[in-house]
């Protein structure tokens, strides 16, 4: 009995100490393995604006803005936290909205992560960049505690500040670890589905990854171009030519006339074909193709865009 009283006293002191802290990144947080509920619940983080909470893209539109050069600031907002009880284990799943700073989003970028994902990212980055990470605060764990809404809300704010700090460090932002945290596993699943010919499955995965890629890396990044090309391939394969055309136009726009890029020529050929299939004006595209021929570039060589994309992803 005395032992239980001491535990309760210690727990109360820890909770009071946490509540008194001013800086949320200094808040010591709860262990995910603590049991907290018999049912799953969702906590809406209520200080987000309505635009941030709208997570649905308009039907028939590409999951791509096409105007992120990769030089602006990005906001990370935890818009909800799901309390999950899975058998004997319990954890919180955070939904993070990735958006450009001070810009109304046409296309949302969201990822879902739990505490262990953040912890893994932090461990990997501190090994790779010990000097750069020295001033980056990461929310720790409590050995004793429960999953109160107030605590989860504070943890959410701490994670937002943590990701914002990481993004501001150029080498960290473009590191494989940062990429892996946000979308690498999903992207691999998408490419694997495309390779198997499961194009509809690939589309649903890739369209979820693309807005996050674009905002984190900029629309010029080779990984973003690769995902756009993959969506061209998938929509073409299921005969949704209108969507294939939209993504082909987006990819060519991002390449900004870079004829040296190996995706440029097969994309140009496909885009001309899509415009013809849709009865749209293709003269401006044919002019680009004619200019390539005039400059001595062989435009008749058969380049398989799908093989090109898969080879790059596997390398």
N, C-alpha and C positions, 0 to 999 in steps of 0.2 A: 504493500500500500504506500509506504514512504517513497519507494522507487517511482511509482506512478505519479505521486504528487510532485516529485522533483522534475519529472519529465514534463508535466503540464506547466510547471513554473518556468522551466527553460524555454518551452515552446512559446509561452506568452511573452517572455522577454524578447525572444528573437523576432516575433511578429511586431512588437512595439518598436523595436530598434529599426526594423525595415521601414515602417510607416514614417518614422521621423526623418529618414534620409531625404535630402533635397534632390540629389542627382540620381535619376532612374538607372543610369548605367552602373552605379555603385551598389544597386540593390542586389542582395544575395537572394537567389531564387530557389524555388522548390525542385526537388528531385522528381522526374517524371514517373518513377515507379511507385510513388505514394498512391494508395487507393483513395478515391474521392467520391465516386458516384456508382450507383447501380445501373444508370442509364446514360446514354450519350446526350450531351447538350451542346448548343452553339451559343457562344457569347459574341454578340455584335459589338464591335468597338465603335462607340457612338460619337466620337469626335471627328469622323470622316464626313466630307461633304457628299451630297447625293451623286455627283458625277463619279466620285471614287467608288461608290457602292454599285454602280451600274456595270455589271460584268458581262453583258451580252452584246455581241457585235450584230449590226444590222444584217438581215438575210441577204445573200447574194453579193456581199461585199468582201473584198480580200482582207485578210487579217494582218494588214500592213498599212502604216501611215505614209511612208515614203519621204519623210522630211526630217529625219533625225541624222545629222551629220556625225554624231558621236562626240561632239565637243561641248554639249550643254549638260546642265545638271539633271539628275534623275531623282525622283522621290520614291521612297519605299514606305508603304503604308500597310500596316496589318489591319485588314478590314473585318476579320472575324477570327475567332478562336474556337475550335470544336473540341469539347471534352469527350474523349473516346475511351470506352472501356471495352477491351478486347480480351475476353476470357479472364485470366488472372492479372493481366497487365493493364495499366492505365496511362494515358498520355494526352497531351494537348496538341492538336494540329492547327497551325497558324496559316491563314490565307493571306498572302502578301501581294498587294497591288504595286506593280512597277510602272511608273508613269513619268513623262517628261515634266520638268518643273514649271509650274504656273501655266499649264496648257490643258485645255479641255481635250479629253481623250476621245478619239473616234474609235479606237481599237484598244481594249484593255490588255494588259499583260499580267497574268497572275501565276503564282506558284504556291504550292502547299508544302509546308515543312514542319517538323517537330523539333523539340529541343536538341535531340541527339544529332540531327543534321547540322544545326548551327555549331554544336560543340565539335563535330568532326571537321567542319570548315575551319574553325578557329585553330584547332590543333595543327592541321596541315599548313595553314598560312604562317603560323609561328615558327614552324620548322623551316619553311622555305624562305621567309623574310623576317628573321628575328629582329633586325634593326628597325625595319619599317613598321613592324607590329608592336614595337615597344610602347608606343603611346596610345594604342587602340584598346579601349576598355571592352571587356566581354562580361556579360552577366553570369554569375556563378550559380551554385545550387545551395539549398538548405538541406541539411540532413533530416530535419524534422519540419513538418508543415502540412498544409492542405491546399487544395486548389480553389482558393477564393477568387471570385471575379475581379476584385480589386488588385490582387497580386498578378493575375494573368494580364490585366490591362497594363500594369506597370512593366511587366516583362515584355509585352508587345512594343511599348514605347522604347524600351532598351534595345530590342532587336532592330527597330527602325533606325535608331541612332548608330548602332553598330554597322549596319549595311551601308548607311550613308557615308560613314567614315571610310570604310573599305573602298567604296566607289571613288572617293576623292583621291585615292592613291593609285596613280596610273599603272604601275607594275602589278599591283594586286588586282586591279579591275580586269586586266587582260590576261591574268594567270589561268592556267588550266584548272586550278582548284576553284576559282570563282565561277568559271564556266560550268564546272561539274556540279556545283551546288545548285545552280539555277535551272539547267536544262539538259546537261549532257546525257544522262541516262534516258530521259524521254526521247531525245533526239536519236539515240541509237535504236530505240524501239521503233521509231518512225521509219528510219532507214531500213531496218530489218524487215518491217512489214512491206515496204516498197519493193525490196529485193525478192520477197516471196510472192509478189503480185497481189498482195492484200491492199489495194490502193485506197479504198475508203477508210480502212483503219489507219493507214499512213497519213491520210489527209487530216483526220481528227487530231492526231498527235502533233503533226508538224505545224498545223494552224494554231495550236496552243503555244508551241515553242517560239514561233516567229515574232510575235509582238515583244516578247521578253528579249530575244536576241537583238532585235532592232534598237530597242531602247538602251540596252547595256553596251552594245558594240558600235552602233551607228549603221546606217543602211548601206554604207560602202564596204563593210567588212566581208571577207571571203566566205565566212560561215553563213552570213545572211544571204549572200548570193546563192550559195549552195542549197539552202532551204527553199528559196524562191524557185530555183530550177526544179527541185524535187516536186514541188506543188504543181508546176507546169506539167511535169511528166505524169503525175498521178491523175490530174483532172483530164488530161488528154486521153489517158488509158481508159477512163470510164465515160468517155464521150461527152464530157461537160466542157465544150469548147469555149463557151463564154467565160468561164472561170479560168481556164487555161490561158486564154488571151489576156485577161487582167493581170495574172501573175507574170506572164511573159513581158508585158509592157512594163510592169514594176521592175523586173530584173534588168531589162535593158536600160531603164532610166537610172537605176543604181550603178550600172557599169559606166554611165556617163561617156559613152562613145569609146571606151577603152578596147580597141580592136585587138590588142595583144592578149586580152583575157581569153582563155580557151573556151569559155562558155559563150562568148559573143556571137560567133558565126552560127552554131547550131540554134541558139536562141533566135537570132535574126530570121533564119529560115523558117522556124516554127511560127514565129509571130506573123510573118507574111502569110503563111498557110492559114493560120487562125483568122486573120482579117478577111481572107478570101472566103473561108467557110461561113463567116458571119455576115458577109456582104458589106464589109466596111472598107473604107478607103485605105489602100496599102501603098500608095505612091511614095510617101515619105520613107517607107521602109525599103522599097525597091531602089530608091535613090542611094540609100546607104550601101546596099548590096552592089550596085553598079560602081560606086566609088571604090569599093574594095577591089573589084576586078580591074578597074582603071589603075589602081596602085600596085597591080601585079600579084594580088593575093588570090590563091586558088579557092574559089567559093563553091566548087562542085564536089569537094571531098566530103565523104560521108562520115560525119562525126556523131556517135551515139551519145546523146546527152545523159541518158540514164547511166550508162557505163562510166561516163566522165565523173558524174556526181558520186557514184558508189566507190569508184577508185580513190577519189580524194578523201572520202570519209574513212575508208579502211586504212589509208596510209598513216 
